[in-house]
Amino acid sequence: MNLIQQLRIAFSARLRPEALQDSIELEEWEQKNLAHIGRFPWTELTAEDWEKYSDVISWLSPAAFCYYLPSLIKVSVEENLPNLIAVASIVMMLDRSPRTDWWDDFFRKRWTLLSMRECEVVQGWLFWIASCPESAYPDDSLERSLATVDLLISLIN
């Protein structure tokens, strides 16, 4: 089974959330960008959407983040685009200390909602990114990101 098939199975139970964000402090243009992403189910977003509205990934509520994450994984793999700005945001989110007590609330509220299967898809995606000749990420950044996902998986067990 390839990564996209694993992704579809792992994230199949995720329902489209009613609330896209949980902040009342977004500017009008930020709300418009968020609304653009929110108009679509995750399966219909494109690489162009994620590149144009890349900052939205950081404004999504925890439930919306978990719902839209597979979209970003899917388009980056299918279109062989490991260096999308939104992908870089995810890699940077995961590139952190292997100590859970150093994780901030933003990270903890989103990433700990993922299931084991979903984390395994993220792990497979990071391995895919690392294997791409086009990948612009330093090896140590990807290694720390993978270690973070390993830690997330161990917390689920």
SULTA-V37013 format. One record per backbone hydrogen bond with DSSP energy under -0.5 kcal/mol. CO is the residue of the C=O (numbers start at 1). NH is the residue of the N-H. Records with the same first field share a line. If there is no record, write none. Layout:
CO=NH ; NH
//
This chain:
2=6
3=7
4=8
5=9
6=10
7=11
9=12
11=14
18=20
20=61
27=31
28=32
29=33
30=34
31=35
32=36
33=37
34=38
35=39
36=39
37=40
41=44
42=45
46=50
47=51
48=52
49=53
51=54
53=56
54=57
55=58
56=59 ; 60
61=65
62=66
63=67
64=68
65=69
66=70
68=71 ; 72
69=73
70=74
71=75
72=76
73=77
74=78
75=79
76=81
77=80
81=84
84=88
85=89
86=90
87=91
88=92
89=93
90=94
91=95
94=96
98=100
99=102
100=103
104=108
105=109
106=110
107=110 ; 111
108=112
110=113
111=114
115=119
116=120
117=121
118=122
119=123
120=124
121=125
122=126
123=127
124=128
125=129
126=130
127=131
128=132
129=132
132=135
138=142
139=143
140=144
141=145
142=146
143=147
144=148
145=149
146=150
147=151
148=152
149=153
150=154
151=155
152=156
153=157
//
